[in-house]
Amino acid sequence: MENAFYLEIYAAGELNYLYHQYNDREVSVLFNTHYIGSHFMKKILIFDIFLILIYSSISYAAFDDMGIGARPMGMGGAFVAVADDANAPLHNPAGLGYIENAAAGFTHVMLFSNLVRYEYAGVVVPLSVAGTLGASFGMLTEKSDIYSEKSIALSYSKNLAGVLSLGANLKMLNNGFSSSNPQVSGNPFFDNKTSISAFTMDIGLLAKPVKGLSLGLFGENLVPVNISLSQDGDEKVPMNLRFGLAYNLSGISASLQQPALKETLSTTILSVEGSMRKEMEVNAIKLRAGLESWFANQTIALRAGYRTKKVDETSSAATIGASIKIPVTGANIQIDYALQVFGGDIQDKLSHRASLSVSL
């Protein structure tokens, strides 16, 4: 379930959904202790529990590596050694150095019956020998519109002799609660401050030492960022280290005689990835694997992937995805879709991602 947990709470005759990423034990203790009394008090206490759970865990939950982009997610999120489209700033900015044409991408994510939404937009602009520039914006919101996270990144990458590319993101992170909500604006918890912004940076490396093989390394949030809304708080967004390899089967396909199989294998990518990020004072380990194949003269793609995460317990998810390219005059339009199926005992096991990209 990617360390996410949500509650379905009946209060005052209505179903209210409260979502964020936090530890099941905290939910159980706080909920059993405080969820008592009249319907009115229940609504107040539920909201307070929501704030406590979000904020007590925000040091490891905020700006989580949730996997953005329908194409990367269709491959299980194993994209650090691929990173060859407008999703690159989020997965490995070094990949921008291998992109030859200007591109833009847009993604819409729905998690857990639309309890959580994520919107992303990115653009890539190659500058010939000067390198490649990129810019991206991401925003996470939840159904009640109380809490949000925003990220703005400026990216740069330089390709060195075709075998190595280096890249970096300069990011502004913002998180906060809606000041228009009376239970937020009147709550002393926030010390008269309902949002905060801070800057950090990412550094990536992408190497292609031999034909078909790519090696990726990405260090995210390398500058410690304090996102605490309390004057005395110290809540850091943890560093995330990702590393992986991808292999294009074009080298194997060269010796084949069957045209259809040769075309499929020449556009098939196998990718594996590992990552490590501190959560709940321990290192969370994530493993991802995926594949992508294109068919029908590279107009249709199919993908499959798998991802697993180990913190205190192990969670996993499987993904499938597809794409279609629509050529128009002077540009290519690509529509991507990915379906993620979570393991474990949760009510809604599905999340959906849809992306639109344009390359010139």
Long-range contacts (C-beta under 8 A, 24 or more apart in sequence): 1-315, 1-317, 1-342, 1-343, 1-344, 1-346, 2-64, 2-66, 2-309, 2-315, 2-317, 2-342, 3-61, 3-64, 3-279, 3-284, 3-309, 3-311, 3-315, 4-111, 4-112, 6-112, 6-115, 7-31, 8-347, 9-35, 9-42, 9-46, 11-39, 11-42, 11-43, 11-46, 12-39, 12-40, 12-42, 12-43, 13-39, 16-43, 16-46, 16-144, 17-113, 17-115, 17-143, 17-144, 18-46, 18-49, 18-50, 18-144, 19-112, 19-115, 19-116, 19-142, 19-143, 20-50, 20-53, 20-54, 20-57, 20-61, 20-142, 20-147, 21-57, 21-61, 21-64, 22-53, 22-54, 22-56, 22-57, 22-61, 23-57, 23-280, 26-53, 26-56, 26-57, 27-53, 44-183, 47-183, 50-146, 51-177, 51-187, 51-189, 54-147, 55-189, 55-229, 55-235, 57-280, 58-175, 58-227, 58-235, 59-235, 59-236, 59-237, 59-238, 60-238, 60-277, 60-278, 60-279, 60-280, 60-284, 61-279, 62-149, 62-175, 62-227, 62-235, 62-237, 63-149, 63-151, 63-173, 63-175, 63-221, 63-237, 65-220, 65-240, 65-242, 65-275, 65-277, 65-286, 66-109, 66-111, 66-118, 67-307, 67-340, 68-107, 68-109, 68-118, 68-120, 68-138, 68-353, 69-105, 69-107, 69-120, 69-336, 69-353, 69-355, 70-107, 70-321, 70-323, 70-336, 70-337, 70-338, 70-353, 70-354, 70-355, 71-292, 71-303, 71-321, 71-323, 71-336, 71-338, 71-355, 73-305, 73-319, 73-321, 73-338, 73-340, 73-353, 74-290, 74-292, 74-303, 74-304, 74-305, 74-319, 74-320, 74-321, 74-322, 74-323, 74-336, 74-337, 74-338, 75-269, 75-271, 75-288, 75-290, 75-291, 75-292, 75-303, 75-304, 75-305, 75-319, 75-321, 76-288, 76-289, 76-290, 76-304, 76-305, 76-306, 76-307, 76-318, 76-319, 77-273, 77-288, 77-290, 77-305, 77-307, 77-319, 78-244, 78-246, 78-271, 78-272, 78-273, 78-288, 78-289, 78-290, 78-305, 78-307, 79-271, 79-273, 79-290, 80-204, 80-216, 80-217, 80-218, 80-242, 80-243, 80-244, 80-273, 80-275, 81-206, 81-214, 81-215, 81-216, 81-244, 81-245, 81-246, 81-271, 81-273, 82-214, 82-216, 82-246, 82-269, 82-271, 83-204, 83-206, 83-216, 85-124, 85-357, 85-359, 86-122, 86-123, 86-124, 86-134, 86-136, 86-357, 87-122, 87-355, 88-122, 88-124, 88-134, 88-155, 88-167, 89-122, 89-134, 89-135, 89-136, 89-153, 89-155, 89-169, 90-120, 90-122, 90-136, 90-138, 90-153, 91-218, 91-242, 92-167, 92-204, 92-205, 92-206, 92-216, 92-217, 92-218, 92-242, 93-134, 93-155, 93-156, 93-157, 93-167, 93-168, 93-169, 93-202, 93-203, 93-204, 93-218, 94-157, 94-165, 94-166, 94-167, 94-204, 94-205, 94-206, 94-216, 94-218, 95-157, 95-165, 95-167, 95-204, 95-206, 95-216, 96-124, 96-132, 96-133, 96-134, 96-155, 96-156, 96-157, 96-165, 96-167, 97-131, 97-132, 97-157, 97-158, 97-159, 97-165, 97-166, 97-167, 97-206, 98-159, 98-165, 98-206, 98-208, 99-124, 99-126, 99-132, 100-126, 101-126, 101-359, 101-360, 102-126, 102-359, 102-360, 103-357, 103-358, 103-359, 103-360, 104-357, 104-358, 105-355, 105-356, 105-357, 105-358, 106-355, 106-356, 106-357, 107-353, 107-354, 107-355, 108-353, 108-354, 108-355, 109-351, 109-352, 109-353, 110-351, 110-352, 110-353, 111-351, 112-346, 112-348, 112-351, 113-348, 114-143, 115-142, 115-143, 116-140, 116-141, 116-142, 116-143, 117-141, 117-142, 117-143, 131-156, 131-157, 131-158, 131-159, 132-156, 132-157, 132-158, 132-159, 145-178, 146-177, 146-178, 146-181, 146-184, 147-175, 147-176, 147-177, 147-178, 148-175, 148-176, 148-177, 148-178, 149-173, 149-174, 149-175, 150-174, 150-175, 153-202, 157-204, 162-208, 163-207, 163-208, 163-209, 164-205, 164-206, 164-207, 164-208, 165-205, 165-206, 165-207, 166-203, 166-204, 166-205, 167-203, 167-204, 167-205, 167-206, 168-201, 168-202, 168-203, 168-204, 169-201, 169-202, 169-204, 170-199, 170-201, 171-199, 171-200, 171-201, 171-202, 171-221, 172-197, 172-198, 172-199, 173-197, 173-198, 173-199, 173-200, 173-225, 173-227, 173-237, 175-227, 176-229, 177-229, 189-229, 189-230, 190-229, 190-230, 191-229, 191-230, 191-231, 193-229, 194-229, 195-229, 196-227, 196-228, 196-229, 198-225, 198-226, 198-227, 199-223, 199-225, 200-224, 200-225, 200-237, 211-250, 211-251, 212-247, 212-248, 212-249, 212-250, 212-251, 213-245, 213-246, 213-247, 213-248, 214-245, 214-246, 214-247, 214-248, 215-244, 215-245, 216-242, 216-243, 216-244, 216-245, 216-246, 216-273, 217-242, 217-243, 218-242, 218-243, 238-277, 238-278, 238-279, 239-277, 239-278, 240-275, 240-276, 240-277, 241-275, 241-276, 241-277, 242-273, 242-274, 242-275, 243-273, 243-274, 243-275, 244-271, 244-272, 244-273, 244-274, 244-288, 245-271, 245-272, 245-273, 246-270, 246-271, 246-272, 247-271, 263-295, 263-297, 263-298, 264-293, 264-294, 264-295, 267-292, 267-293, 267-294, 267-295, 267-298, 267-301, 268-292, 268-293, 268-294, 269-293, 279-311, 280-311, 280-312, 282-311, 282-312, 284-309, 284-310, 284-311, 285-309, 285-310, 286-310, 290-319, 298-325, 299-324, 299-325, 300-324, 300-325, 303-338, 315-342, 315-343, 315-344, 316-342, 316-343, 316-344, 317-341, 317-342, 317-343, 318-343, 330-360, 331-358, 331-359, 331-360, 332-358, 332-359, 333-357, 333-358, 334-358, 334-359
